[in-house]
Amino acid sequence: MPPAIYFFSGLVFAGFGLVGWRIARRFGWKGLIIFLISWGLWGFTLDHAGSSLFSSSRLMVLEAGAAAGIADFLVYASCMAAVLLAIRVIGSLFRTDPLARTPKPVPIQ
């Protein structure tokens, strides 16, 4: 593959990593888990559709069966988790961030 494709992929992961970071700051660990599952499903769907659409070119070939799909899902989810870990190390903790969710005050009755 040409080197430009790896550069573009890195930009896509970084851009969506910032979206995931914002979701994690707003919704905490539950939002982070939902984002990672959604990202993995999106990646699996993208690869599966691309593999079937361009099967004649043999650019990307996915094996039949569940193992290849699960592996593809896990690759997308774990790569995004690594991006989010790097952003968290460079940035700040989710709960201490000024944009984090603040508890709602309990009304006095």
N, C-alpha and C positions, 0 to 999 in steps of 0.2 A: 504494500500500500504506500502511496506517497506520504511523505512526512506531514504535509498540510492537513491530512485527515486526522492525525493524532493531535495536532494543535487545535483544530476545530472541536474535536471531542473533549479535550481538556477545557476549552472555553464553555462548552455546553454543561459539563459537570460542575464547573465553578459557578456558572450563573444559576443553575438550579440548586446548587449547594447553598447559595445565599438565600434562595427562597425557602429551602428546608430549614436553614438556621433561623429565619424569621418565624416560621411556623413553630419551631421548637421553643423559641423565646416566648411566643404568645400562648401556646397550648401545652407546653411542658413535654414530658416523656410520652404521653399518649399521642400528642400531635406528631412527635418525631417518629414513633412506630408506624402510625398511619401513613406518614409521608414516605417512609422507607418501603413499606409494602406497596404503596401506590407506584412508586418509582420502579420497583422491581417488576410489577405487573405491566407497566407501560413499556419497559425495556423488553420484556418477554414478548409482548404483543408486537412491538416494532420489529424485533428480530424474526419472529415467526411469520409475520406478513411479508417482510422483505425477502425471506428465504423462499416463500411460496411464489411470490410475484416474479422473482428473478431466478427461478430454479434453473432455467436454461443456461444462464451464464456461469453457474456453479461458483459464484462469488462467495456465497454463504450457504452452507449446507448444514441443516440440523438433523441429527439422528432421530429416528422414530422412537417413540416411547416417552415415558414421564421423566426419566432420569435427565435427559438433555434439557427439557423444559425447566425442571427444578434447578439444575445447574446454572442455566441462563438467568433465571430469576435471582438466584443467590449471588451471581457475579454482579448484576446491576445493584442489588441492595447493599452488598458489602463494599463495593467501590464508592457508592454514595455515602455510606457510613464512614469510610475513611476520609472522604472530603469534609464531611461535617465534623469529624474529630479534629482535623487540621484547622478548620475555621474556629472551633471551640478553643483549641490551644492558643491560637493567635488572638482571638477575640476575648470573650469573657464567659463566665458561667451563665446559664440560662436564667436562673432565679435572681441573680444579682444585677442583671441588666436593667437599665431604666425603662426599656420597652416591654419588660416582662409583665405578665398578668398580675394585677394587684388584687388582693382579696376585697370583696365587696363588703362595705360596712353593714353590720346587722342593725336594722331599725329598732329603736327603743319604743316599747309599747307602754 
